[in-house]
Amino acid sequence: MELKIIGGGLAGCEAAWQAAERGIKVKLYEMKPSVFSPAHTNENLCELVCSNSLKGNGLDNACGLLKEEMRRMNSLVIKCADETSVPAGGALAVDRDKFAALVTERIQAHPNIELVSEVVSDINTDEYTIVASGPLTHETLSDAIITLTGQESLFFFDAAAPVVTRESIDETKTYLAARYNKGTADYINCPMEKEEYEAFYEALISAERAPLHENVENVKVFEGCMPVEIMAKRGRETLCFGPLKPKGLPNPKTGREPYAVLQLRRDNTEGTLYNLVGFQTNLKFGEQKRVFSMIPGLENAEFVRYGVMHRNTYINSPAVLDSDYSLLKYPKVFFAGQITGVEGYVESASSGLVAGINAARKMRGESSVVFPASTCSGALIKYITDRENKKFQPMNANFGIIEWNRVKIKNKKERYEYISSLALKALEDIEIS
């Protein structure tokens, strides 16, 4: 008996690894390098498109808790991320090329995994299958998914941020620091005074955006990947409370916090590339160069990758998915990754981990593992399979969806660390072999 996995992204690779480690023969189908989506350029598996950050690494951060849960369950994705990490303060960021190459190497070397470069256009409900085709699912497979689920797929748009070369950043106008001195000073900070910010703001909100290839009337944009130009139009000071927040980043050259600060985060191990944190965008490439070069320190920046905006598709999981990520109507067919409505790199990999474990167990004639909502893994599952969720939207890992005993702890950091301790204890009681 063989498990078919469609999609070689974070969820698909994690699912393949978990099933293969449990003795299941896996065929992992990835359309690259035969076919590339509009957002992908790297031939390797697990290509990170939007950012190179897997978010916070501490247990006072929900995504940090999720990563720790996955480490304890032998996650391939988190292990490879740890091995290819780059300095990023309290976050786990990776050299995206080395990360993708390492995951590819591990997958290809596993004796139970066969990697197939092919576009899959149909789903056989009599075969054990995990659909992890990602938010940019090929249109032929999208049609098969719509037919299978009996309803139109939902969709929204998200965006990626630009990347610039380190040597093109003007060091005389920037400074190194991490917010609140958390972790090490790994971020390059571009400070703006009020006049500089206002000039930048006016240029940003009036800049020309790139046309979207999809013919849609009402574009829905996921809050976690909001293009900076759309965010800016919500109010003149909105960016100062978002990606340009200066709080906790005093400029050592002036001894005070600037009016606004853009942070640049290392994008590769060598530190030769940096991405503009929180600056996902759909501006035309020429406009990105013109407007973002107004930021102090980026006047002569060399852009090696411009931001792009693309369609992300996801199914109406509360109506069609069970708590093990299998379809209610077709229990041999599982879904994993952003197509389920979990949003984020780590969240996608987590769903692949759970789907891979449960597909393997079902194939061995065992019952599925039920992850309690007191764990971050289980809380995400509960959210996306909640039958009462009639206005389903994608969700990141967060402490608000995790169930706990609600003991009063005023200090937020201590409260979150307490919730994490309960989650990790609950994980110990789960049989995941």
C-alpha positions as CSV (number, residue, x, y, z in Angstrom):
1,M,0.0,0.0,0.0
2,E,1.3,3.4,-1.0
3,L,0.6,7.0,0.2
4,K,0.2,9.6,-2.5
5,I,1.2,13.2,-1.5
6,I,0.5,16.1,-3.8
7,G,2.7,19.1,-3.3
8,G,6.4,19.4,-2.2
9,G,6.0,22.5,0.0
10,L,6.3,22.6,3.7
11,A,3.2,20.6,4.4
12,G,3.8,18.0,1.8
13,C,7.4,17.4,2.7
14,E,6.5,17.2,6.4
15,A,3.7,14.8,5.7
16,A,5.9,12.6,3.6
17,W,8.6,12.5,6.2
18,Q,6.2,11.6,9.0
19,A,4.6,8.8,7.0
20,A,7.9,7.5,5.7
21,E,9.4,7.4,9.2
22,R,6.5,5.2,10.2
23,G,7.3,2.6,7.5
24,I,4.8,3.8,4.8
25,K,5.9,3.9,1.2
26,V,5.3,7.5,-0.1
27,K,5.1,8.9,-3.6
28,L,5.6,12.7,-3.3
29,Y,4.4,14.6,-6.4
30,E,5.8,18.1,-7.0
31,M,5.1,19.9,-10.3
32,K,8.4,21.8,-10.2
33,P,10.7,21.9,-12.2
34,S,8.3,20.9,-15.0
35,V,5.9,23.7,-14.1
36,F,6.4,26.8,-11.9
37,S,3.7,28.9,-10.2
38,P,3.8,32.7,-10.6
39,A,5.5,33.0,-7.2
40,H,8.1,30.2,-7.4
41,T,11.6,30.3,-9.0
42,N,13.7,27.7,-7.1
43,E,13.7,24.1,-8.3
44,N,14.1,22.7,-4.7
45,L,11.3,21.5,-2.4
46,C,10.0,23.8,0.4
47,E,10.7,27.1,-1.4
48,L,9.9,30.0,1.0
49,V,8.2,32.7,-1.1
50,C,7.1,35.5,1.2
51,S,9.6,35.7,4.0
52,N,12.6,33.8,5.4
53,S,11.3,34.1,9.0
54,L,9.4,31.3,10.8
55,K,8.5,33.9,13.5
56,G,9.3,33.9,17.2
57,N,11.3,31.1,18.8
58,G,10.4,31.6,22.5
59,L,7.6,29.9,24.5
60,D,6.0,33.3,25.1
61,N,5.1,33.2,21.4
62,A,2.4,30.9,20.0
63,C,4.4,30.1,16.9
64,G,7.4,29.4,19.1
65,L,5.2,26.9,21.1
66,L,4.1,25.3,17.8
67,K,7.7,24.9,16.7
68,E,8.6,23.3,20.0
69,E,5.7,20.9,19.7
70,M,6.9,19.9,16.3
71,R,10.5,19.5,17.4
72,R,9.3,17.0,20.0
73,M,7.5,15.1,17.2
74,N,10.6,14.8,15.0
75,S,9.6,17.5,12.5
76,L,11.8,17.5,9.4
77,V,10.9,21.1,8.6
78,I,11.9,22.5,12.0
79,K,15.0,20.4,12.1
80,C,16.2,21.7,8.8
81,A,15.2,25.3,9.8
82,D,17.3,25.0,12.9
83,E,20.3,23.8,10.9
84,T,20.1,26.6,8.3
85,S,19.1,29.4,10.6
86,V,20.4,33.0,10.3
87,P,20.6,35.6,13.1
88,A,17.2,37.2,13.7
89,G,17.0,38.2,17.3
90,G,14.3,36.2,19.0
91,A,12.9,34.8,15.8
92,L,13.8,31.7,13.8
93,A,14.8,32.8,10.3
94,V,16.6,30.8,7.7
95,D,18.8,31.0,4.7
96,R,16.0,30.2,2.3
97,D,18.2,28.6,-0.4
98,K,20.1,26.4,2.0
99,F,16.9,25.5,3.8
100,A,15.2,24.3,0.6
101,A,18.3,22.4,-0.5
102,L,18.6,20.6,2.8
103,V,14.9,19.6,2.9
104,T,15.2,18.3,-0.7
105,E,18.4,16.4,0.2
106,R,16.7,14.7,3.2
107,I,13.5,13.8,1.2
108,Q,15.5,12.4,-1.7
109,A,17.7,10.3,0.6
110,H,14.8,8.7,2.5
111,P,14.4,5.0,1.4
112,N,10.6,5.2,1.7
113,I,10.0,8.3,-0.4
114,E,9.9,8.5,-4.2
115,L,9.9,12.1,-5.6
116,V,8.0,12.5,-8.8
117,S,8.0,15.7,-10.9
118,E,4.6,15.8,-12.3
119,V,1.4,17.9,-12.3
120,V,-1.5,16.0,-10.7
121,S,-4.9,16.7,-12.1
122,D,-7.2,14.4,-10.3
123,I,-7.8,12.8,-6.9
124,N,-8.8,9.1,-6.5
125,T,-10.9,8.8,-3.4
126,D,-10.1,5.1,-3.2
127,E,-6.4,5.8,-2.7
128,Y,-4.7,7.1,0.4
129,T,-3.8,10.7,-0.6
130,I,-2.7,13.9,1.1
131,V,-3.4,17.0,-0.9
132,A,-0.8,19.6,0.1
133,S,-0.7,21.6,-3.1
134,G,-0.4,24.9,-1.4
135,P,-2.0,28.3,-1.8
136,L,-1.0,28.4,-5.5
137,T,-2.6,25.1,-6.5
138,H,-2.5,24.4,-10.3
139,E,-5.8,25.2,-11.9
140,T,-6.5,21.6,-13.1
141,L,-6.1,20.3,-9.6
142,S,-8.2,23.2,-8.2
143,D,-11.0,22.0,-10.5
144,A,-10.7,18.5,-9.1
145,I,-10.8,19.8,-5.5
146,I,-13.9,21.9,-6.2
147,T,-15.6,18.7,-7.6
148,L,-14.4,16.7,-4.6
149,T,-15.5,19.1,-1.9
150,G,-18.8,20.0,-3.7
151,Q,-18.4,23.7,-3.3
152,E,-16.3,26.6,-4.7
153,S,-12.9,27.1,-3.2
154,L,-12.5,30.4,-1.3
155,F,-9.6,32.6,-2.0
156,F,-7.7,35.7,-0.8
157,F,-4.6,37.5,-1.9
158,D,-1.3,37.8,-0.1
159,A,2.0,39.4,-0.9
160,A,5.8,39.1,-0.6
161,A,8.3,41.7,0.5
162,P,11.4,42.9,-1.5
163,V,15.0,41.9,-0.8
164,V,18.0,44.2,-1.1
165,T,21.8,43.7,-1.0
166,R,23.6,44.4,2.2
167,E,26.4,46.4,0.5
168,S,23.9,48.8,-1.1
169,I,22.5,49.9,2.3
170,D,23.9,53.2,3.6
171,E,25.4,52.3,7.0
172,T,25.8,56.0,8.0
173,K,22.0,56.3,8.2
174,T,21.1,53.0,9.8
175,Y,21.9,51.2,13.1
176,L,21.8,47.6,14.4
177,A,19.3,46.7,17.1
178,A,16.6,44.2,18.0
179,R,13.4,45.5,19.5
180,Y,13.6,45.9,23.3
181,N,17.1,44.4,23.0
182,K,15.5,41.0,22.7
183,G,18.0,38.5,21.4
184,T,21.0,39.9,19.6
185,A,21.2,43.1,17.5
186,D,20.6,41.3,14.2
187,Y,18.3,43.8,12.4
188,I,19.4,46.8,10.4
189,N,17.1,49.7,11.3
190,C,16.3,52.5,9.0
191,P,15.0,55.5,11.1
192,M,12.7,58.2,9.8
193,E,11.9,61.5,11.3
194,K,8.4,62.9,10.9
195,E,9.1,64.9,7.7
196,E,10.8,61.9,6.1
197,Y,7.9,59.6,7.0
198,E,5.2,62.0,5.7
199,A,7.0,62.4,2.3
200,F,7.3,58.6,2.1
201,Y,3.7,58.1,3.1
202,E,2.4,60.4,0.4
203,A,4.5,58.7,-2.2
204,L,3.4,55.2,-1.0
205,I,-0.4,55.8,-1.1
206,S,-0.2,57.4,-4.5
207,A,2.1,54.9,-6.1
208,E,0.9,52.7,-9.0
209,R,0.0,49.1,-8.2
210,A,0.6,46.1,-10.5
211,P,-2.5,44.6,-12.1
212,L,-3.7,41.3,-10.7
213,H,-4.0,38.4,-13.1
214,E,-7.2,37.1,-11.6
215,N,-10.4,38.7,-12.8
216,V,-12.1,39.4,-9.4
217,E,-14.4,42.1,-8.2
218,N,-13.8,42.0,-4.5
219,V,-10.2,41.1,-3.6
220,K,-9.9,39.7,-0.1
221,V,-6.5,40.3,1.5
222,F,-5.2,38.2,4.5
223,E,-4.4,40.5,7.4
224,G,-1.1,38.8,8.1
225,C,0.3,39.5,4.6
226,M,-1.4,42.9,4.0
227,P,0.4,44.9,1.3
228,V,2.0,47.9,2.9
229,E,0.3,50.3,0.5
230,I,-3.1,49.0,1.4
231,M,-2.3,49.1,5.1
232,A,-1.1,52.7,4.7
233,K,-4.5,53.8,3.3
234,R,-6.2,52.9,6.5
235,G,-4.7,56.0,8.1
236,R,-1.7,58.3,8.1
237,E,-0.2,56.8,11.3
238,T,-1.2,53.1,10.7
239,L,2.3,52.1,9.6
240,C,3.8,53.6,12.8
241,F,1.8,51.1,14.8
242,G,2.6,48.2,12.3
243,P,5.7,47.5,10.2
244,L,7.3,50.9,10.9
245,K,6.7,50.9,14.7
246,P,9.6,52.7,16.4
247,K,8.8,51.5,20.0
248,G,11.7,49.7,21.6
249,L,14.2,50.7,18.9
250,P,16.0,53.9,20.1
251,N,18.5,55.2,17.7
252,P,22.0,55.2,19.4
253,K,23.0,58.2,17.3
254,T,20.3,60.4,18.8
255,G,19.5,58.6,22.0
256,R,15.7,58.6,21.3
257,E,13.2,56.6,19.3
258,P,12.7,57.9,15.7
259,Y,9.3,58.8,14.4
260,A,9.2,55.6,12.4
261,V,11.6,52.7,11.7
262,L,11.9,50.1,8.9
263,Q,13.7,47.0,10.0
264,L,15.7,44.9,7.6
265,R,16.2,41.2,8.4
266,R,19.0,38.9,7.1
267,D,17.8,36.8,4.3
268,N,20.8,34.4,3.9
269,T,23.5,32.9,6.0
270,E,26.3,35.1,4.6
271,G,24.4,38.3,5.4
272,T,24.6,39.6,1.9
273,L,20.9,39.9,1.4
274,Y,18.2,41.6,3.6
275,N,14.5,41.7,3.3
276,L,12.2,44.6,4.2
277,V,10.3,43.4,7.2
278,G,6.5,43.8,6.9
279,F,6.8,45.4,3.5
280,Q,4.8,43.0,1.4
281,T,3.6,44.9,-1.6
282,N,1.9,44.8,-4.9
283,L,3.4,48.0,-6.3
284,K,4.9,48.0,-9.8
285,F,8.6,47.1,-9.7
286,G,9.6,50.6,-10.8
287,E,7.4,52.1,-8.1
288,Q,8.9,49.9,-5.4
289,K,12.4,51.1,-6.4
290,R,11.3,54.8,-6.4
291,V,9.2,54.8,-3.2
292,F,11.2,52.5,-1.0
293,S,14.4,54.3,-1.9
294,M,13.0,57.3,-0.1
295,I,13.6,55.5,3.2
296,P,16.9,56.6,4.9
297,G,19.6,54.1,4.2
298,L,17.9,52.7,1.1
299,E,18.6,55.6,-1.3
300,N,20.9,53.5,-3.4
301,A,19.6,50.1,-2.5
302,E,20.0,47.3,-5.0
303,F,16.7,45.3,-5.2
304,V,17.5,41.6,-6.0
305,R,13.9,40.6,-5.6
306,Y,10.8,42.8,-5.8
307,G,7.6,42.2,-3.9
308,V,4.8,40.4,-5.6
309,M,1.1,39.7,-4.8
310,H,-0.6,36.5,-5.7
311,R,-3.7,34.5,-5.2
312,N,-4.0,32.0,-2.4
313,T,-6.7,29.4,-2.5
314,Y,-8.1,27.5,0.5
315,I,-11.0,25.2,1.0
316,N,-13.9,25.7,3.4
317,S,-12.4,23.4,6.0
318,P,-15.2,23.6,8.7
319,A,-17.6,22.1,6.2
320,V,-15.5,19.4,4.8
321,L,-12.6,18.4,7.1
322,D,-12.4,16.0,10.0
323,S,-10.1,16.6,13.0
324,D,-7.4,14.4,11.5
325,Y,-7.3,16.6,8.3
326,S,-9.2,13.9,6.3
327,L,-12.3,14.7,4.3
328,L,-15.5,13.8,6.1
329,K,-17.0,12.3,3.0
330,Y,-13.8,10.6,1.8
331,P,-11.7,9.5,4.8
332,K,-8.8,8.2,2.7
333,V,-8.2,11.7,1.3
334,F,-6.4,14.2,3.6
335,F,-5.6,17.9,3.1
336,A,-2.7,19.8,4.6
337,G,-1.0,23.2,4.4
338,Q,-2.4,26.6,3.6
339,I,-5.0,25.1,1.4
340,T,-6.8,24.1,4.6
341,G,-6.9,27.6,6.0
342,V,-3.9,27.5,8.4
343,E,-1.8,30.5,7.6
344,G,1.9,30.7,7.9
345,Y,5.0,28.5,7.2
346,V,5.1,26.7,10.6
347,E,1.3,26.3,10.7
348,S,1.4,24.7,7.3
349,A,4.2,22.3,8.2
350,S,2.3,21.4,11.4
351,S,-0.8,20.4,9.5
352,G,1.4,18.3,7.3
353,L,2.9,16.6,10.3
354,V,-0.5,15.7,11.7
355,A,-1.9,14.6,8.4
356,G,1.2,12.4,7.7
357,I,1.0,10.8,11.1
358,N,-2.8,10.1,10.8
359,A,-2.6,8.9,7.2
360,A,0.1,6.4,8.2
361,R,-2.0,5.2,11.2
362,K,-5.1,4.7,9.1
363,M,-3.1,2.8,6.5
364,R,-1.9,0.5,9.4
365,G,-5.5,0.0,10.5
366,E,-5.0,2.2,13.6
367,S,-7.2,5.1,14.8
368,S,-6.3,8.7,14.2
369,V,-4.4,10.7,16.8
370,V,-6.6,13.4,18.4
371,F,-4.6,16.4,19.4
372,P,-6.3,18.3,22.2
373,A,-7.0,22.0,21.8
374,S,-4.8,22.6,24.8
375,T,-1.9,22.1,22.4
376,C,-1.2,24.7,19.6
377,S,-1.3,21.9,17.0
378,G,-4.7,20.8,18.3
379,A,-6.0,24.4,18.6
380,L,-5.4,25.1,15.0
381,I,-7.2,21.9,14.0
382,K,-10.2,22.8,16.2
383,Y,-10.3,26.3,14.6
384,I,-10.3,25.1,11.0
385,T,-12.8,22.3,11.6
386,D,-15.3,24.2,13.8
387,R,-18.7,23.5,12.3
388,E,-20.0,26.8,13.8
389,N,-17.5,28.8,11.9
390,K,-19.7,30.2,9.1
391,K,-17.4,33.0,8.0
392,F,-14.2,31.0,7.8
393,Q,-10.9,33.0,7.3
394,P,-7.3,31.7,7.5
395,M,-5.7,31.7,10.9
396,N,-2.2,31.9,12.3
397,A,-1.1,30.2,15.5
398,N,-2.1,32.4,18.5
399,F,-2.7,32.0,22.2
400,G,-6.3,33.1,21.8
401,I,-7.4,29.8,20.2
402,I,-5.6,27.5,22.7
403,E,-7.7,26.1,25.5
404,W,-6.3,26.4,29.1
405,N,-7.4,26.7,32.7
406,R,-7.6,30.5,32.6
407,V,-5.6,31.0,35.8
408,K,-5.1,34.8,36.4
409,I,-1.6,35.8,35.4
410,K,-1.3,39.5,34.8
411,N,2.2,39.5,33.2
412,K,1.6,38.6,29.6
413,K,4.9,36.9,29.0
414,E,4.5,34.8,32.1
415,R,0.9,33.9,31.1
416,Y,2.0,32.8,27.7
417,E,4.9,30.7,29.0
418,Y,2.4,29.1,31.4
419,I,0.0,28.2,28.6
420,S,3.0,26.8,26.7
421,S,4.0,24.6,29.6
422,L,0.5,23.2,29.8
423,A,0.5,22.5,26.1
424,L,3.8,20.7,26.1
425,K,2.6,18.6,29.1
426,A,-0.5,17.7,27.2
427,L,1.6,16.7,24.2
428,E,3.5,14.2,26.4
429,D,0.3,12.3,26.9
430,I,-0.4,11.8,23.2
431,E,0.5,8.5,21.5
432,I,1.9,9.5,18.1
433,S,3.7,6.4,17.0
